[in-house]
Amino acid sequence: MLSQSFRTAAAHTGDFLRDHQPAIRRMQWCIVAVYIALLAIPAAMPLPGRTASIFNNLTILAQFVFWGIWWPFVLVSIPLFGRAWCGLFCPEGTLTEWASRHGRGRSIPRWMRWGGWPFVAFSLTTIYGQLVSVYQYPWAVAAVLGGSSVAAMVVGWLYGRDKRVWCRYLCPVNGVFNLLARLAPWHYRVDAAAWRAPVRRTESINCAPLLPLRNMQGAAECHMCGRCSDYRGAIALTPRSPETEIVRVAAGSGWQTALIVFGLMGLAVGAFLWSASPWFVSIKQSAAAWLVARDIYWPLADNAPWFILTHYPDVNDSFSWLDGAVILLFIGGAAVVVGGAVFCGLWLADRLLPTVEAPGVRDAGGQLLRSRLAGVHKLAQGLIPAAGVGVFLGLSATTLTLLQHEGVPTGWANAVRFTLLALALAWSLRFEWRLAGLRTLQPLRRLGAVALVAGGLLPFSWAWVLFFVRW
């Protein structure tokens, strides 16, 4: 049990954030300035030469900041601190809220509330980033990150008033952060009794991500900005078990399952692996031979513009139309094969367990989970640790490549990688054991369900062995 003094200190931290919002906003604009500089200046400079280094070339430095430090460790911060990155540091969040403050204030259209946007936005951004080599070239970074930021400002200017509509519905990583924040050991807890107590006067609170504060549960949607701390004497930053939200609160949904299974554990794996895979080369060579044998040459041309396919002839790096097609085929195949295996494991485990869950396992509307599909979605929530670590391993590969270029020894990397992967898989299987226990107390059924999920994870695990050891 956590001591009362620790809980009090956590609540005071939330109050500190609430009381220092002007300082936080100044810090956010400093981050925006650095962000814009790292996007714009490298895009205006010549491509770096082979001897360029982090210490003498701004383009390489920006590449290291964005892909070596920024994104991998933002990902790590979410299960540690919740979505504090979103609420306190994210430049896109700052820009879209500022644009909304001065914009047209339209109501949010129905199409924007569609639940599939987190999966679709993540998938399209991931695939497009691979086609334009976003990890290597500043123009591609400007197109992907800069384009996202411009879209965030346009959405902010059009919709809401002083809100983060883009962050709530359309941000490409919103769905990923939503899932990972469920592991955070902190959340803003709402005391229902205190909320109902009469108060003389209550100042209005601007919840930028548009959360229903009175009914807020968990940390998935909360941006941890602290603005609502102690509101009505009912909301406080509170420590909790990092397993509570997945086991007791999160019911899951079809689109969340798609993002976990086919997005983070399937499509993302293909996006990280294709450039190192000999299978990719074999498929491309076979396809090229088939085309040449039939006098079809246009797919072999590398004349696509840089914003559609990688095209940098000055450094002898250009993708042909065939390259682009095979990249799409490889990534799609990984999503089907790896994600399909994971889904089959979840489906079989769900079939093994009783249909009606134990009392207390309810969705956001308070209904007991009874359908087979709902059972699969609930079990999929347990795979969030493995899915998150998989994305981190893929992103951190760029970190290590850049460090190797600087002469930093990385012989320790594989031991750390596989330790993280093993711990994440073990945590996910522990989740599956607990989730199965909500539906049956029979040890053999619970063990069988966990074993089926573990079997479905084998292709996912083997993919990382291929990437880090075999290829």
C-alpha positions in Angstrom: 0.0 0.0 0.0 1.2 3.5 -0.9 1.7 5.8 2.1 -0.6 8.8 2.5 2.3 11.2 2.3 3.2 9.8 -1.2 -0.4 10.2 -2.4 -0.4 13.8 -1.0 2.9 14.6 -2.8 1.4 13.3 -6.1 -1.7 15.5 -5.6 0.5 18.5 -4.9 2.3 17.8 -8.2 -0.9 18.1 -10.0 -1.7 21.3 -8.2 1.8 22.6 -9.1 1.1 22.1 -12.8 -2.3 23.8 -12.4 -0.7 26.8 -10.7 2.1 27.2 -13.2 0.2 27.2 -16.5 1.7 30.5 -17.8 5.3 29.1 -17.3 4.2 25.9 -19.0 2.9 27.8 -22.0 6.2 29.7 -22.3 8.1 26.4 -22.2 5.8 25.0 -24.9 6.5 27.9 -27.2 10.2 27.4 -26.7 9.7 23.8 -27.8 7.7 25.0 -30.8 10.6 27.3 -31.8 13.1 24.5 -31.6 10.8 22.1 -33.5 10.3 24.5 -36.4 14.0 25.2 -36.6 14.8 21.5 -36.7 12.2 21.0 -39.5 13.0 24.1 -41.6 16.7 24.7 -41.5 17.9 21.2 -42.5 15.3 21.2 -45.4 17.0 24.3 -46.7 20.5 22.9 -46.5 22.4 20.6 -48.9 22.3 16.9 -48.1 25.1 16.0 -45.7 28.2 14.2 -47.0 29.5 10.9 -45.8 31.8 12.5 -43.2 29.0 14.6 -41.7 28.5 14.2 -38.0 26.1 15.2 -35.2 28.7 17.6 -34.1 29.3 19.4 -37.4 26.1 19.1 -39.4 22.7 20.4 -38.4 20.9 17.9 -40.7 22.4 14.9 -38.9 21.8 16.6 -35.6 18.1 17.1 -36.4 17.9 13.5 -37.6 19.3 12.3 -34.3 17.0 14.5 -32.3 13.9 13.5 -34.1 14.5 9.7 -34.7 17.3 8.9 -32.2 15.9 10.7 -29.1 12.6 12.3 -29.6 10.2 9.6 -30.8 11.7 6.6 -29.1 11.8 8.2 -25.7 8.5 10.0 -26.1 7.1 6.5 -26.5 8.9 5.4 -23.3 7.5 8.4 -21.4 3.9 7.5 -22.0 3.7 4.3 -19.8 5.9 6.0 -17.2 4.1 9.4 -16.9 0.9 9.0 -18.9 0.3 11.5 -21.7 2.3 14.2 -20.1 4.1 14.6 -23.4 0.8 15.5 -25.0 -0.3 18.0 -22.4 3.0 19.6 -21.5 5.5 19.4 -24.3 4.0 18.4 -27.7 4.5 21.2 -30.2 1.5 20.1 -32.4 -0.7 20.3 -29.3 0.4 23.8 -28.6 -0.1 24.9 -32.2 -3.5 23.4 -32.7 -4.8 24.8 -29.3 -3.4 28.2 -30.2 -5.1 28.1 -33.7 -8.3 27.0 -32.1 -8.2 29.9 -29.7 -8.1 32.3 -32.6 -10.1 30.3 -35.1 -13.6 30.0 -36.4 -14.9 27.7 -33.6 -17.1 25.4 -35.7 -18.7 22.4 -34.1 -16.8 19.1 -34.6 -18.3 17.2 -37.6 -19.5 13.6 -37.3 -17.0 12.2 -39.7 -14.1 13.4 -37.5 -15.5 11.4 -34.5 -15.2 8.1 -36.4 -13.5 5.5 -34.2 -11.2 4.2 -37.0 -9.1 7.3 -37.4 -6.4 6.3 -34.9 -5.7 3.1 -36.8 -6.0 4.7 -40.3 -3.9 7.7 -39.4 -1.1 5.6 -37.8 -1.1 3.1 -40.8 -1.0 5.8 -43.5 1.7 7.8 -41.7 3.9 4.8 -41.1 3.6 3.5 -44.7 4.1 7.0 -46.2 7.2 7.5 -44.0 8.8 4.4 -45.4 8.1 5.3 -49.0 9.8 8.7 -48.6 12.5 7.5 -46.3 11.5 9.8 -43.4 14.3 8.6 -41.1 17.0 9.7 -43.6 16.0 12.9 -45.4 15.0 16.3 -44.1 12.5 17.0 -46.9 10.7 13.8 -46.0 10.7 14.8 -42.3 9.3 18.2 -43.3 6.6 16.5 -45.3 5.6 14.0 -42.6 6.0 16.0 -39.4 5.6 19.4 -40.9 2.5 18.3 -42.9 1.0 16.9 -39.7 1.7 20.1 -37.8 0.1 22.2 -40.6 -3.0 19.9 -40.6 -3.2 20.2 -36.8 -3.3 24.0 -37.1 -5.9 24.0 -39.8 -8.1 21.6 -37.8 -7.6 23.8 -34.7 -8.5 27.0 -36.6 -11.7 25.4 -38.0 -13.1 23.5 -35.1 -13.6 24.0 -31.4 -12.7 27.0 -29.2 -9.4 26.8 -27.4 -9.4 23.0 -27.8 -7.2 20.2 -29.1 -9.6 18.7 -31.6 -6.8 17.4 -33.8 -5.2 15.6 -30.8 -8.4 14.0 -29.7 -9.5 12.6 -33.1 -6.9 12.8 -35.9 -3.3 12.9 -34.6 -1.5 9.9 -36.1 -0.1 8.8 -32.7 -3.1 9.5 -30.6 -4.2 5.9 -30.7 -0.8 4.6 -29.8 -0.5 7.0 -26.9 -4.0 6.2 -25.8 -3.1 2.5 -25.5 0.3 3.0 -23.8 -1.1 5.5 -21.2 -3.2 2.7 -19.8 0.0 1.3 -18.3 0.9 4.6 -16.5 1.2 4.4 -12.7 -0.6 7.8 -12.4 -4.0 9.2 -13.3 -6.3 12.0 -12.4 -8.8 10.3 -10.2 -12.3 11.7 -9.9 -14.0 11.5 -6.5 -17.7 11.1 -7.4 -18.9 12.0 -3.9 -16.8 15.2 -3.7 -18.0 16.1 -7.2 -21.7 15.9 -6.1 -21.0 18.0 -3.0 -22.4 21.6 -3.3 -19.9 24.3 -4.0 -20.3 28.0 -3.8 -18.3 29.0 -6.9 -16.4 26.9 -9.4 -14.1 28.5 -11.9 -14.4 27.1 -15.4 -11.8 24.6 -16.6 -10.6 24.4 -20.2 -10.1 20.7 -20.8 -8.3 21.0 -24.1 -8.7 17.3 -25.2 -12.5 17.5 -24.6 -12.8 15.0 -21.8 -16.0 14.6 -19.7 -14.2 15.3 -16.4 -17.1 14.2 -14.2 -17.0 10.7 -15.6 -13.3 10.4 -16.4 -11.8 7.0 -15.8 -8.2 6.0 -16.4 -5.4 7.8 -18.2 -6.0 6.8 -21.8 -7.4 10.1 -23.0 -6.1 12.5 -20.3 -3.2 14.8 -21.4 -2.0 15.1 -17.8 -1.7 18.9 -18.1 -2.9 19.5 -14.5 -5.4 22.2 -15.4 -8.2 20.3 -13.6 -6.3 19.4 -10.5 -8.5 19.8 -7.4 -11.4 21.0 -9.5 -14.5 21.0 -7.3 -12.2 19.4 -4.7 -12.8 16.1 -6.6 -9.9 15.6 -9.0 -6.4 14.7 -7.9 -3.3 13.2 -9.5 -3.2 9.8 -7.9 -0.8 6.8 -8.0 -2.2 3.5 -9.0 -1.2 0.0 -10.1 -0.1 0.1 -13.8 -2.3 -3.0 -14.4 -5.5 -1.4 -13.1 -6.8 0.3 -16.2 -6.3 -2.7 -18.6 -7.8 -5.2 -16.1 -10.6 -3.2 -14.6 -11.4 -0.2 -16.9 -10.5 -0.8 -20.5 -13.0 -2.9 -22.5 -11.3 -2.4 -25.8 -13.0 -2.1 -29.2 -12.6 -3.4 -32.7 -10.5 -0.4 -33.9 -8.2 -0.6 -30.8 -7.7 -4.3 -31.4 -6.9 -3.6 -35.1 -4.3 -1.0 -33.9 -2.7 -3.3 -31.4 -2.7 -6.5 -33.5 -2.5 -5.4 -37.1 -1.0 -1.9 -36.6 1.7 -2.0 -33.8 2.4 -5.8 -34.0 2.0 -6.3 -37.8 2.3 -3.3 -40.0 4.9 -1.6 -37.9 7.0 -4.8 -37.8 7.0 -4.9 -41.6 7.9 -1.2 -41.8 11.0 -1.7 -39.6 12.1 -5.0 -41.2 11.7 -4.5 -45.0 15.0 -2.6 -45.5 17.0 -5.3 -43.8 15.2 -8.3 -45.2 16.8 -10.5 -48.0 13.2 -11.6 -48.7 12.5 -8.1 -49.9 15.4 -8.2 -52.3 14.4 -11.6 -53.6 10.8 -10.5 -54.2 12.0 -7.4 -56.0 14.4 -9.3 -58.2 11.8 -11.9 -59.1 9.3 -9.2 -60.0 11.9 -7.3 -62.1 12.8 -10.4 -64.0 9.1 -11.1 -64.7 8.6 -7.6 -66.0 11.7 -7.5 -68.2 10.7 -10.8 -69.7 7.5 -9.2 -70.8 9.1 -6.0 -72.0 7.4 -4.0 -69.2 9.9 -1.4 -68.1 8.0 1.6 -66.7 7.8 0.1 -63.1 11.6 0.0 -63.1 11.9 3.8 -63.6 12.9 5.9 -60.6 11.3 9.1 -61.8 8.7 9.6 -59.0 9.0 12.9 -57.1 10.6 12.9 -53.7 7.3 13.4 -51.9 5.8 10.2 -53.4 8.8 7.9 -53.4 12.4 8.5 -52.2 14.2 10.4 -55.0 17.7 11.7 -54.2 19.9 11.0 -57.3 22.7 13.2 -56.0 23.3 10.6 -53.3 22.4 7.6 -55.5 19.2 6.8 -53.6 16.0 6.7 -55.6 13.1 4.3 -55.4 11.6 2.9 -58.5 7.8 2.3 -58.8 8.6 -1.4 -58.3 10.5 -0.6 -55.1 7.4 1.2 -53.8 5.1 -1.6 -54.8 7.3 -4.2 -53.1 7.6 -2.1 -49.9 3.8 -1.9 -49.8 3.5 -5.7 -50.4 6.1 -6.5 -47.7 4.5 -4.2 -45.1 1.0 -5.5 -45.9 2.2 -9.1 -45.8 3.8 -8.6 -42.4 0.5 -7.1 -41.1 -1.4 -10.1 -42.4 1.0 -12.8 -41.3 2.3 -11.5 -38.0 -0.9 -9.6 -37.0 -3.0 -12.5 -38.3 -1.2 -15.0 -36.1 -1.6 -12.8 -33.0 -5.3 -12.4 -33.8 -5.8 -16.1 -34.2 -4.1 -16.7 -30.8 -6.5 -14.2 -29.2 -9.6 -15.7 -30.9 -8.7 -19.2 -29.9 -8.1 -18.1 -26.3 -11.4 -16.4 -26.3 -13.2 -19.5 -27.6 -11.6 -21.5 -24.8 -12.9 -19.2 -22.1 -16.5 -18.9 -20.9 -18.7 -16.5 -22.9 -20.0 -14.4 -19.9 -17.3 -12.6 -18.1 -17.1 -12.3 -14.3 -19.1 -9.6 -12.6 -17.4 -6.2 -12.6 -15.9 -6.5 -16.1 -17.8 -3.8 -17.9 -17.5 -1.5 -20.9 -17.5 2.3 -20.7 -21.3 2.3 -20.7 -21.5 0.0 -17.7 -22.6 -3.1 -19.7 -21.2 -6.6 -18.9 -19.0 -8.0 -21.7 -20.9 -10.9 -23.2 -20.2 -11.2 -26.9 -17.4 -13.2 -28.3 -16.0 -10.2 -30.2 -15.9 -8.2 -27.0 -14.0 -10.9 -25.3 -11.3 -10.8 -28.0 -11.1 -7.0 -27.7 -10.6 -7.3 -23.9 -7.8 -9.9 -24.3 -6.1 -7.8 -26.9 -5.6 -5.1 -24.3 -3.2 -7.4 -22.5 -0.8 -7.2 -25.5 -0.2 -3.5 -25.1 3.2 -4.0 -23.4 4.5 -6.3 -26.1 3.2 -4.0 -28.9 4.7 -0.9 -27.3 8.1 -2.4 -26.8 8.1 -3.7 -30.4 7.6 -0.2 -31.7 10.3 1.1 -29.4 12.8 -1.5 -30.6 12.2 -0.6 -34.2 12.6 3.2 -33.5 15.6 2.7 -31.4 17.3 0.8 -34.2 17.8 4.3 -35.8 19.2 5.6 -32.5 21.8 2.8 -32.6 22.6 3.3 -36.2 23.3 7.0 -35.6 25.4 6.2 -32.6 27.4 3.6 -34.6 28.1 6.3 -37.2 29.6 8.5 -34.4 31.9 5.6 -33.3 29.9 4.7 -30.2 30.2 0.9 -29.5 26.9 -0.9 -29.5 27.8 -4.5 -28.8 25.6 -4.4 -25.8 22.5 -3.6 -27.8 21.1 -7.0 -28.5 21.3 -8.1 -24.9 19.2 -5.1 -23.9 16.8 -5.5 -26.8 16.0 -9.1 -26.1 15.8 -8.4 -22.3 13.2 -5.7 -23.0 11.3 -7.9 -25.4 11.3 -10.8 -23.0 10.0 -8.6 -20.1 7.3 -7.1 -22.3 6.1 -10.5 -23.5 6.1 -11.8 -19.9 4.1 -8.8 -18.8 1.6 -9.3 -21.6 1.2 -13.0 -20.7 0.7 -12.0 -17.1 -2.1 -9.7 -18.3 -3.6 -12.5 -20.3 -3.6 -14.7 -17.2 -5.4 -12.0 -15.2 -7.9 -11.3 -17.9 -8.6 -15.0 -18.3 -9.1 -15.1 -14.6 -12.0 -12.6 -14.8 -13.9 -15.2 -16.9 -12.9 -18.5 -15.3 -11.2 -19.7 -12.1 -10.3 -23.0 -13.7 -6.5 -23.1 -13.8 -6.2 -25.3 -16.9 -8.5 -23.1 -18.9 -6.6 -20.0 -17.9 -3.3 -21.7 -18.7 -4.6 -22.9 -22.0 -5.8 -19.5 -23.0 -2.5 -18.0 -22.1 -0.7 -20.7 -24.1 -2.8 -20.0 -27.2 -2.0 -16.3 -27.0 1.7 -17.1 -26.5 1.5 -19.3 -29.6 0.1 -16.4 -31.6 3.0 -14.2 -30.5 5.7 -16.5 -32.0 5.8 -14.9 -35.4 6.0 -11.5 -33.8 8.9 -12.6 -31.6 10.7 -14.4 -34.4 10.5 -11.2 -36.6 12.8 -9.4 -34.1 15.2 -12.4 -34.0 15.4 -12.1 -37.8 15.9 -8.3 -37.7 18.5 -8.2 -34.9 20.4 -11.5 -35.3 19.8 -13.3 -38.6 19.7 -10.3 -41.0 
